[in-house]
Amino acid sequence: MEETKQKIMREGFTTGACATAATKAALTLLITGEEQTEATIYLPAKRYATFAIEHCNMENGFVTSGVIKDAGDDPDVTHGAMILSTVSWTEGTDIILDGGKGVGRVTKPGLPVPVGEAAINPVPRKMLLSIVTEVLDSFQINRGVKVVISVPNGEEMAKKTLNGRLGILGGISILGTRGIVVPFSSAAYKASIIQAINVAIASGCDHVAITTGGRSEKFAIEQLPGLPEEAFIEMGDFVGFTLKQCKRLGIKKISMVGMMGKFSKVAQGVMMVHSKSAPIDFNFLARIAEETGVTGELIDEIKGANTASQVGDIMWEHGFKEYFVKLCEYCCRHAVKEAGGDVQIDTSLYTLKGEKLGSASLYEQ
C-alpha cells in the first residue's frame, strides 16, 4: 500500500502578538537607547515566541519598532503586513493605548471594543498593556507610556475584510485570542477532528460535545460535567464536517455548544462558519424574532444590527427569552439534516461571558 504523507500546515502569529513584540522592542529601546533586533513574548497560547524586529528607530523622543506578520499557512489578508508600534513617555503614570494610521476605529455598537476606540480587541489590548508593565517593572521605572499601533496600507487591507460592514473604519483590526494563527482551512485540522471522535469512541463515549473553540468548550464542560474529557471536541469552523463524521463513526448524541455569531449561521443552514464563508443574514434573524412575537421598531433594529451578538443583546434586554430557544431549534433541525438523521442533536447558546441564553433538542430518524 502506498503511504501518503499529509502536509503539516504551518502556524502563524496574530496581529496582536506582532504588535506586542514590536511594543516590547520599542519600549526597550526608549529606556536603554539600544536598538533591538528581536523580541520574545509569552503568548496566551501558553508558550514563548521570538519575533524579528524589522524596523527600530528613535526620533524626537518617539521610538517606532515594526514586526512583519507571518500568518503561516492560513489565508490572511494581513500576511506580510508591517505592524508598527510607536512608544513615547507621557506625564503621570498611566499607560495609554491607541491606534494610528491603518488601524480601524469602531463606529458601531455590538463589538467587543467601545465606539470611538481603536479596533484593538480585548486580548491584544491586555497583551499590550501587560508587556509595557513587564518592561517598566524589569527596569524599575514608574512612568507613563503612550503606545500607538499602526499598519501601513492597513486601510487597503481592510477593504478585503468585513470591517466596513461592521463599522470599523480606517483600517484593520488588531486581533487574536491565543497569539497564534491556526490554519483552519487545512485537511490536517479535519484529520484532527476525526482523530478526536475516534478517541472519544475508544473511551466508551456515544455522546460528544462539539464546540467552535476554547471558550465555548469551557461552557460545554461546565454544562455537561458527567461527560469524560475525551467527549469534548473542538470543531473550529467545520460544523457540517464534524456532524457527518460523528454520525459516520457511530455517535448517537451530539451536544453543540456555542455563541451567537457562529450559531446564527448554523441556524441559517450554513455549516462552514468561518467569517469569510457566509455573512450573517439579519433578515433571517428578524424573521425568527417575528416568530417569537417581536414586532415594530425592534424588527427594524435587528435588521440594522451590526453583529449577531448585538441581536442577542437586544432580544435579551427586551425579555424575549424564547427567541434563543427558537434559534437553537433551527440549529438542531439543520444539524440533524446535515448528519443524515438517526442522531440526537442538542444545541445550547451562550453569551461571551458564559451566560446561557437558551437550548433545544431534536431527534429524527
C-alpha positions in Angstrom: 0.0 0.0 0.0 1.4 3.4 -1.0 1.9 5.6 2.0 0.7 9.2 1.5 2.2 12.0 3.6 -0.1 14.7 4.7 1.3 18.2 4.7 1.6 19.7 8.2 0.2 23.2 8.0 2.4 25.9 9.5 1.0 28.0 12.3 1.5 31.8 12.2 1.1 34.7 14.6 -1.8 37.2 15.1 -1.6 40.9 14.6 -2.0 41.2 18.4 1.1 39.1 19.0 3.1 41.1 16.4 2.0 44.4 17.9 3.1 43.2 21.4 6.5 42.2 20.2 7.0 45.5 18.4 6.0 47.3 21.5 8.4 45.5 23.7 11.3 46.3 21.3 10.3 50.0 21.1 9.9 50.5 24.8 13.2 48.7 25.5 15.0 51.0 23.0 13.3 54.0 24.6 14.6 53.0 28.0 18.1 51.7 27.1 19.0 53.6 23.9 20.0 50.2 22.4 18.5 49.2 19.1 16.6 45.8 19.3 16.8 43.1 16.7 14.4 40.7 18.3 11.7 40.5 21.0 10.5 37.5 22.9 7.0 37.5 24.4 4.7 35.0 26.2 1.6 34.2 24.2 -1.9 33.5 25.6 -1.4 30.0 24.0 1.0 29.5 26.9 4.3 29.5 25.1 7.0 31.9 24.2 7.7 33.2 20.7 10.6 35.3 19.4 9.9 37.9 16.7 12.5 39.5 14.4 12.4 43.3 14.6 12.4 44.7 11.1 12.3 48.4 11.9 13.5 50.1 15.1 14.5 53.8 15.4 14.2 56.7 17.8 13.4 60.3 16.7 12.4 63.3 18.9 11.5 61.1 21.9 9.4 58.7 19.9 10.5 55.1 19.2 9.0 53.1 16.4 9.5 49.4 16.0 8.0 47.0 13.5 7.3 43.3 13.0 6.3 41.7 9.7 3.3 39.5 10.3 3.7 35.8 9.4 0.3 34.2 9.2 1.7 30.7 8.5 -0.3 28.7 6.0 -3.6 30.4 6.9 -5.1 32.6 4.1 -5.0 36.0 5.7 -5.1 39.5 4.2 -2.6 40.7 6.8 0.1 38.2 6.0 3.3 40.1 5.3 1.9 43.3 6.8 4.3 45.5 8.8 2.8 46.0 12.3 4.3 49.1 13.9 4.4 50.3 17.5 5.3 53.9 18.4 6.2 54.4 22.1 6.8 57.6 24.0 6.8 58.9 27.6 3.8 60.8 28.9 3.0 62.8 32.0 1.8 60.8 35.0 2.0 57.0 35.3 -0.9 55.8 33.0 -0.4 53.5 30.1 -2.3 54.9 27.1 -3.0 52.7 24.1 -4.3 53.9 20.8 -4.4 53.1 17.1 -2.7 55.1 14.4 -2.7 55.0 10.6 -4.0 51.8 9.2 -5.7 50.6 12.4 -9.5 50.9 12.2 -11.7 52.8 14.6 -15.0 51.4 15.9 -18.1 53.4 14.9 -21.0 51.0 15.6 -22.0 49.1 18.8 -22.1 45.4 19.1 -18.3 44.8 19.1 -16.0 43.9 22.0 -14.4 47.4 21.7 -16.4 50.6 22.6 -17.5 53.0 19.9 -14.8 55.6 19.3 -11.8 53.5 20.3 -9.2 51.9 18.1 -10.1 48.4 16.9 -7.7 46.6 19.2 -9.6 43.6 20.6 -9.6 42.8 24.3 -6.9 40.0 24.3 -4.4 42.0 22.3 -5.2 45.1 24.4 -4.4 43.1 27.5 -1.2 41.7 25.9 0.0 45.2 25.0 -0.7 46.7 28.4 0.9 43.7 30.2 4.1 43.9 28.1 4.5 47.6 28.9 4.1 46.9 32.6 6.5 44.0 32.4 9.2 46.0 30.7 8.8 49.0 33.0 9.0 46.7 36.0 12.1 45.0 34.7 13.9 48.3 34.7 12.2 49.5 37.9 10.7 52.5 36.1 7.4 54.2 37.2 6.5 56.5 34.3 3.6 57.0 31.9 3.8 55.5 28.4 1.8 56.0 25.3 1.6 53.2 22.7 0.2 53.8 19.2 -0.2 50.7 16.9 -0.2 51.4 13.2 -0.2 49.4 10.0 1.0 50.9 6.7 -1.5 50.0 3.9 -4.0 48.8 6.6 -6.8 50.8 5.1 -6.4 49.0 1.8 -6.2 45.6 3.5 -9.4 46.3 5.4 -11.3 46.5 2.1 -10.8 42.7 1.8 -12.4 42.2 5.3 -15.8 42.6 6.9 -14.6 45.7 8.8 -16.5 48.2 6.8 -19.8 46.4 7.3 -19.1 46.1 11.0 -18.5 49.8 11.2 -14.7 49.5 11.8 -13.4 52.4 9.6 -9.9 53.4 8.5 -8.0 50.2 8.7 -7.7 46.6 10.0 -8.4 45.3 13.5 -5.7 44.1 15.9 -6.9 40.6 16.7 -6.1 37.3 18.3 -7.1 35.4 21.4 -4.2 32.9 21.5 -1.4 34.8 19.8 -1.1 32.2 17.1 -3.0 31.6 13.9 -4.1 28.1 13.2 -4.8 27.3 9.6 -8.4 26.2 9.9 -8.7 25.7 6.1 -6.4 22.7 6.3 -7.1 19.0 5.8 -4.9 18.5 8.9 -7.4 20.2 11.1 -10.2 17.9 9.7 -8.0 14.9 10.4 -7.6 16.1 14.0 -11.4 16.2 14.3 -11.7 12.6 13.1 -9.0 11.6 15.5 -10.7 13.3 18.4 -14.0 11.5 17.6 -12.2 8.2 17.4 -10.6 8.8 20.8 -14.0 9.6 22.3 -15.4 6.3 20.9 -12.4 4.4 22.1 -13.1 5.8 25.6 -16.6 4.5 25.5 -18.4 7.6 24.5 -21.5 7.6 22.3 -22.3 11.2 23.4 -20.0 14.1 22.4 -20.0 17.8 22.8 -18.8 19.8 19.8 -17.7 23.4 20.1 -16.2 26.1 17.9 -13.3 27.0 20.2 -11.8 27.0 23.7 -14.3 29.4 25.2 -17.3 27.5 24.1 -15.6 24.3 25.2 -15.3 25.7 28.7 -19.0 26.4 28.7 -19.7 22.9 27.5 -17.6 21.3 30.2 -19.5 23.3 32.9 -22.9 22.3 31.3 -22.0 18.6 30.9 -20.0 17.6 34.0 -20.9 14.0 33.5 -19.0 13.6 30.2 -15.4 12.5 30.2 -12.8 14.9 28.8 -12.4 12.8 25.6 -16.1 13.7 24.7 -15.3 17.4 24.2 -14.3 18.1 20.6 -13.2 21.5 19.2 -14.6 21.5 15.6 -13.4 25.0 14.8 -15.5 26.3 11.8 -16.2 22.8 10.4 -19.7 22.2 11.8 -21.0 20.2 8.9 -17.9 18.1 8.5 -17.9 17.3 12.2 -21.6 16.3 12.3 -21.2 14.0 9.4 -18.1 12.3 10.9 -19.9 11.9 14.2 -22.8 10.1 12.5 -20.5 8.0 10.3 -18.4 6.8 13.3 -21.4 5.9 15.4 -22.0 8.7 17.8 -25.6 8.6 19.0 -25.9 12.0 20.7 -24.3 15.3 19.8 -24.4 18.4 22.0 -23.5 21.6 20.1 -22.4 24.4 22.4 -21.6 27.9 21.0 -22.3 31.6 20.8 -24.5 33.9 18.7 -22.0 34.7 15.9 -21.3 31.3 14.5 -24.5 29.6 15.7 -26.6 32.2 13.9 -25.1 30.9 10.7 -25.8 27.3 11.7 -29.4 28.3 12.3 -29.5 29.6 8.7 -28.2 26.2 7.5 -24.6 27.4 7.0 -22.3 24.5 8.0 -18.9 26.2 7.4 -18.9 29.1 9.8 -15.6 30.9 9.1 -16.1 34.6 9.0 -15.3 34.6 5.2 -17.7 31.7 4.4 -21.0 33.5 4.6 -22.4 36.7 6.1 -24.9 36.6 8.9 -28.4 37.1 7.5 -30.0 39.7 9.7 -33.3 39.4 7.8 -33.4 35.8 8.8 -32.7 36.7 12.5 -35.6 39.2 12.2 -37.9 36.5 10.9 -37.1 34.3 13.9 -37.9 37.4 16.1 -41.3 37.7 14.4 -42.0 34.0 15.1 -41.5 34.7 18.8 -43.8 37.7 18.9 -41.5 40.6 18.2 -43.0 43.5 16.2 -42.4 47.1 15.2 -39.3 49.0 15.7 -37.4 46.1 17.3 -37.6 44.2 14.0 -36.0 47.1 12.2 -33.4 47.3 14.9 -32.5 43.7 14.3 -32.3 44.1 10.6 -29.9 47.1 11.1 -27.8 45.4 13.7 -24.0 45.3 13.5 -23.4 41.8 14.8 -25.3 38.7 15.8 -24.2 39.3 19.4 -25.9 42.7 19.2 -29.1 41.0 18.1 -28.8 38.7 21.1 -28.4 41.7 23.4 -31.5 43.4 22.0 -33.6 40.3 22.5 -32.3 39.6 26.0 -32.8 43.2 27.2 -36.4 43.2 26.0 -37.2 39.8 27.6 -37.6 37.7 24.5 -36.0 34.6 26.0 -38.0 32.3 23.7 -36.0 33.8 20.8 -32.9 31.9 21.8 -34.8 28.6 22.1 -36.2 29.1 18.6 -32.7 29.9 17.3 -31.4 26.7 18.9 -34.3 24.7 17.4 -33.3 25.9 13.9 -29.7 24.8 14.7 -30.9 21.4 15.7 -33.1 21.0 12.6 -30.3 21.8 10.2 -27.7 19.8 12.2 -29.9 16.6 12.1 -30.4 17.1 8.4 -26.7 17.6 7.8 -25.8 14.5 9.8 -28.3 12.4 7.9 -30.8 11.7 10.7 -30.9 8.9 13.4 -29.0 11.0 15.8 -30.0 13.3 18.7 -28.8 16.9 18.5 -28.8 19.3 21.4 -27.9 22.9 20.9 -27.0 25.4 23.7 -26.3 29.1 23.2 -24.2 31.2 25.4 -23.0 34.8 25.7 -19.3 35.6 25.5 -19.4 35.8 29.3 -20.8 32.3 29.7 -24.4 33.1 30.5 -26.8 30.5 29.0 -29.3 32.1 26.6 -31.3 29.1 25.6 -31.2 25.4 24.4 -33.2 22.9 22.4 -33.1 19.2 21.4 -34.2 17.2 18.4 -34.1 13.5 17.3 -35.2 12.4 13.9 -34.8 9.1 12.2 
